Every structure is written in C-alpha cells, then in structure tokens.
Amino acid sequence: MLKSVIKTPLVLLVFNLCSYGLFAQIQELNLLNEPPDISKDFVDFKNTYYLADELTSFNPETGKGTIKYLRHNFNTNQAFNNFLARLTPVNANEFPSTEYAASPELPFSVEFVSERTIRIKTSSGPQFRKEEPSLMLIDGKPKNAKNLWTYSKIPEGHKYTSSKGSVVITEKPWHVYIYDVNGKLLTSTLHMDDVKNTYTPVSPFSFVRRAEDYSRSMNAVFSMSPEEKIFGCGESFTQFNKRGQKVVLWTDDANGVQNETMYKPIPFYMSSRGYGVFMHHSTPITVDFGKYFNMANSMMIGDDEADLFVFIGEPKDILDEYTNLTGKPEMPPLWSFGFWMSRITYFSEEEGRNIVKNLRKYKIPSDVIHFDTGWFEVDWRNNYEFSKNRFNNPTQMIADMKDEGFNVCLWQLPYFTPKNTLFNEIIEKDLAVKDHKGNIPYEDAVLDFTNPNTIDWYQDKIASLLKMGVGVIKVDFGEAAPASGIYHNGRTGFYEHNMYPLRYNKAVAEITKEVTGNSIIWARSTWAGSQRYPLHWGGDAATTNTAMAATLRGGLSLGLSGFTFWSHDVGGFTAAAPEDLYSRWTPFGMLSSHVRSHGQPPTEPWEYSDEFLKGFREADNMRYQLMPYIYAQSKYATEKGLPMLRALFVEYPNDPGAWLVDDQYLFGSDMLVAPLFENITERSVYLPEGKWIDYQTGTVYEKGWHTIKAGDIPIIALVRDGAAIPHIKLAQSTQDMDWSSIELKVFAADATKATGKIYLPDNSAWHELTAEKIGNKFSLKNNPLSAKTNFKITN
C-alpha cells in the first residue's frame, strides 16, 4: 500500500491518506522537542470557549472578585462561496445540569507591586494546589504596594491611581484599562463588544476547554494601538519588532540563529506605547502580536490561569521594574570581561598550554582559556573527569594558567549517554527525569533539577572541578528537558520544560559562588529569572553575514528581556570562519559585554594571515584599554536592569527613528556601535539626538542618517558629545591592569561639560565623574577616588 501511495499524484495521495484516517495524524506529527504551538487549540471546533463577559463581584479593599464567562463554540457560516468560523453562544452540554455552571463565575484579582507595576490574575477554574514560591520571582512572591495606589468608585466600576498611572476596571462589559500618568490609554482587555464592528472573527479575552481531556488554557487578549511596536520575548532572531508576528515561547536547541525557535525565550515584552508585560508562567505560550488581527494581542497561555504583570513607563522604567520583580544580575568578576579563547575543542593539556603560550607570544590580551567537549577520556562523554591519557596534571595546569593571567572554563551538559560511566549511578539513585512508566523518556538520562538529591549530587561534581581552580563552568544545552516527562516535584514537562534552564543555571551559579565567590556561568539556555545568573552566550551561529546580523538582533531582544550580560561566538560557530567575516565580527565581539572566539577550528587569530592577526590584536587592545568604561557601565547596568548591548530607543525613547533600528546598538550609555555586516568599508548609520564623535577618527556628526566610513578597526563606533570615557594602560591580562592611573578621554563637540562613570575592582560603589571646560581644556571637577586613582584628562 505504501508503494502505491508514494507513486500517486499529490491529490490522490491526500485522498488516500484521508481515506485511511492518516491525514489528520500526519498533520499532528511533531519532532522530538519541537516547540509546541498551542494556538491551534484556540481554533479547534471540538473545543468549548468561555468568553469573559462581566464582573459579577469585586472587593476594592482586596482587589478580588469574580468574572462571568459565557459559553461559546465555533460554528460556520457561508456567504458567496466563502466560509467563516465564528464563536457563537451555546447552551451547557453537561449532565446532570444541576451540577455544572453553564456560565461559570471565576476568580479575578488585581494587585499592586509598585507604583508602576500591576498584577492581573484570572482563572479558568478552582485552584486546589497550595501556592508555592515562584523561582521566577526574586523573593518567591511579589511585594505589596497597595498603599501607593488610591481607590475611587466610578460609575462604570472601579479606579485605582498612582503617581505613574491608573487602572480602570469596568463591570459590564468587563474590562481592565491601563493608563499612563497623563491619562493616555496604553492597553486594555478585549471584550466581544470591542470587535463586533469587524467581519473578521476575533476571539476576545477568554479560555478554552479542550474536548480531548477537559484541560483549560487562558487566552489573555489585549488591545493594540495603530502605531504600536513590540520588543523582547527573549533572544529572538526574527524581525526585531514583534508586531505582526506569532511567537512561540518554548526553550529549544535552535541549531542556529536564523530561525524562529529560541535557546532563550522569555515570557516578557515591552511596547512602544509605554508599557511592558510579564507572563508569569512556565507552560508553553504562543503570543499573536496582531498577526491574525492587528488590533488584538492574544497571549495564549498553556496554564489554566493567566498571571500577568503589567509595567508602566519608558523602556528604562519597565526594565528596572521587571528586574526588580524577577531579579538583577550580580556583577561578574573583572577577569570575565577579558577575552576568552576557545574552539571546539582543545583535547589535551599540551594543546591548552600551547594556546596560552601563543596568546602571550602574539600579544593577544586574554583572560580565559576554554576547554570544550574534549577534556574527558571520550569526546562529549561528560563525566567531570579530565582524561588521564591527555592531561598529566590538570590541577597544576590550571594553577600555572592562573599565574599567567588565565582562568579556565570547562564544558559540560546535563544529559548522560548510556555509555557514560555515571549513567548507572544516575539511574540507581533516581536522579533523572522519568516517563509515565517510571522509565527514562530518552536514551540519555536527563538530570532532574526539581529533585534536591539531584542538585546535591550534581553540585558535588561541579564543586570538585571548581576546587581544582577552575574559574567558570560552561552550562551548555538544557533546552531538551522531556516535555512528556514526570518530574520529582510531581509536575509534567508541560510545566517543567521551560523551567529547566532556570533550575540548571541556578544550580551551577550557586555552587560556583559558594566555592569561588563569583556567581558566574557561561550558559546557552534561559527562562525568566535566568538573568540573575550571568552570563549567557548566543548559540551556534553560522559563519555568514546574515548570521552575524541575526546574532545582533537576538542580543538586542535578549537585552530588552532583562538580561544585562550577553556574548556570542565571534566569527560564528558552524564552520571555519572566512577571514573577512571574522575580521568584521571581531570588533563587534570586543564591543559586547563579554567576548569569546569559539567554533570549528581554526579560531586562533595567528592561524590566519598576518594582516588578520594585526587587526584582531588592535580590536582586542581597544577593548582592554576601554576596560574601565566597560566595567563601570556594567556595574551601573546591573543596578538598573539595563542591557550592556542596548537598543537605541532605551536611551532615546522620544526619538521615533530610534525605534526602527536593529543593526546598531548602544554599548553602555555613551558609545554607539554599527558593525559591518558585509565586506564593505562604510555603511548607513542612524544617530539619535545630539552630536556624535567618531571614536577612531574624531569626526563629528549631527543627528540623523549618515554614511560613515569605518576606521582602521573595521567597525563604526561613535561617542556622544559630552561623554568622558575612562581608559587604562594596555595590559595582557586584567590581573595586570594598573587601576591607580586612568586616562579620561573627553569627547566634546559643543559640550562644555563631560560626564562618565568609574568603578574599581575593589567592589566599592561606582562613581560619577564630571569634567568641565576651562579655556580650551577640560579638567576634572572632583576626584571621588583621590586616595586610589589619579586621572589624566585628554580631549
């Protein structure tokens, strides 16, 4: 039968498959760990839909009440040979009818976390489980700031007002309206009445009850304004502005940086309208940002509740509020800001020592040597033990490298193949995720980080390496937690898959902090809250121009999702980098918060031409001389929840052009960077308000579009007029830097005052620096570090 089907034309093939009942099954087939798009559940004719209609009770003191939901099904109508499916009211279908509500009245609440942050919760049914502290929230649960909001009764319902905005809750029809301090409507829930004047069938705020198992999921539908733009959702490689896109939030080994799946999805986004939303869930989420109907933002949440935090303000306010809720990162150690040298992979102690020797020989400033998958006896077979055949004395090697100014980073992952020497122990000690039978779902054993015993076992393994002197662990993979698995805490992968990276990141960061004093990891996968455990890199980019550009878009989006620190594989990962691409990618990496060359060999700069080596060295020297700027800006960013690699509109929200740019970025607050994504020497650059000065040539530019030629280092970097950028004398390692003498370079066109920041490695507070122009020269107004550091002013 299969042979005959394969030979038939396409129309007959479809007919034959349908006749055997296979067509529907083929449509539903998914690959292992393929991100589930739950939006199909919200348009299924078999399911029942409940539309939020009216507020039937509400206590203004507690902010709690109930919403009545009206039952609907999808029905079709036909006009002039065109079918449409619409939600239409239906009667109850349960028996006995005395036991089940046709139009259930279900919980709703509004809470106030700060004067800018509102929590909105709705439920599709009773919640019998005991509420537990949320790992996504910094304190397990949000603070209560109800005292910052004033209540008033209004004819339509209820109003709460703070110094930053207001919330109006109407009773019939039920709405929640969010306003800014000036009374501008930012967004509101959508009721069926709001979409009755369109022929397009639109689903309002509602929930679905699936026919297959009676499970329920929320569809939190909010309004969108005509010119509204949406950003965030994690390290998304698709178009920067998510308006008009459907985004599936599910951690996935994206196998690259040029498709719609993500290593680092984050259930958070911000709007150009002046608000942000955190969907406080770990289930699969599909968000339709006006793709189907451009007025409707449909957050289809796998959970049977909708728990949303809405933030009011400009981008900086929103990021600060979101990270106050979910956590801000600790400051990584100074050495982590140096250059990381890596490839896949260094296989031996001899090879590693030669890399260290050559880095110093060729004067490539660097601080980290990374051993990837090959430091075990068998490549990729992670058992936390150095190969005895290829590493004579790893402890001594690590100590010697540290004397040379290098920290060692080691690769590992949380999956254990059947031939791994630890596999049987993991199974016997019940440390892996199970399936419904009590077996393991995959051939590999996947560590179950909901099990405290697993965490203890795992952290003991990691600690043994850290105690040898290892500086940081590469927290690779983590995106393939079994979706159908049963976890130690009793939950299925439906709730735990997306939480896996957060638990994984946390386990490594905490043991690293305990042993070394530094809360640092090098991780690929994340979920909301992972920003507390820096730092993360951008995955397996192809060695192409388009992959380089997509890498930047991903980094910008991750930065708009609460992550201060982010890096990427300079030159790309998947193949040996072409020299011209590598030379242009290098300064992009050097002007990121952290920088690592990694991928298929060769990655070492001396393996390329003399011209390339010289250019690599110059870009690396630039970074090391800029270290006081990078370090101070990073410290400030950790306190404010800001990304180091920053979209232009974060600093310039009132500049309409800044919201349109996704191939440039601000590096900290004072430098604007435009990488070269093709083998060219100049490109168009958009400059926000004010004047900008070329970091390499000193040329002054006004606001607007310019075609700018790159300097000797193949990148365009400009400094805002009135910025004082601290520099340090070049050293080959951060441990050899002399922080007692800092050069403060003033970039001034019209400015008569220049400001900057300084932060010393002694962990004291950062300080603001101000230089004033007297005559033709600038002088430092005050030296807050007079006992520690001398400043030389140049301009």
Secondary structure, DSSP 8 states (H G I E B T S, - for coil): -HHHHHHS-HHHHHHHHHHTT-HHHHHH---TT----GGGGGG-TTSEEEEEEEEEEEETTTTEEEEEEEEEEEEEEEETTEEEEEEEE-----SSTTSS-SS-EEEEEEEESSSSEEEEEEESS---S-----TTSTTSS----GGGSEEEEETTEEEEE-SSEEEEEETTTTEEEEEETT--EEEEB--GGGGTTSSS----SEEEE-TTT--EEEEEEEE--TT--EEEEES--S-SS-TT-EEEE-B---SSSSSS-BSSEEEEEEETTTEEEEE---S-EEEEESSSSTTEEEEEESSSEEEEEEEESSHHHHHHHHHHHH-------GGGGSEEE--S---SHHHHHHHHHHHHHTT----EEEE-TTSSSSTT---S---TTT-S-HHHHHHHHHHTT-EEEEEE-SEE-TTSTTHHHHHHTT-B-B-TTSS-SSSSEEB-TTSHHHHHHHHHHHHHHHHTT--EEEE-------TT-B-TTS-BHHHHTTTHHHHHHHHHHHHHHHHHS----EES---TTGGGS--EE-----SSHHHHHHHHHHHHHHHTTT---EE-EET-SSS---HHHHHHHHHHHHTSSSEEE-SSS--SGGGS-HHHHHHHHHHHHHHHHTHHHHHHHHHHHHHHT--SEE-HHHH-TT-GGGGG--S-EEETTTEEEE---SS-SEEEEEE-SS-EEETTT--EE-SEEEEEE--SSSSEEEEETTEEEEEE---SSGGG--TTEEEEEEE-SS-SEEEEEE--TT----EEEEEEEETTEEEES--TTTTT-EEEEE-
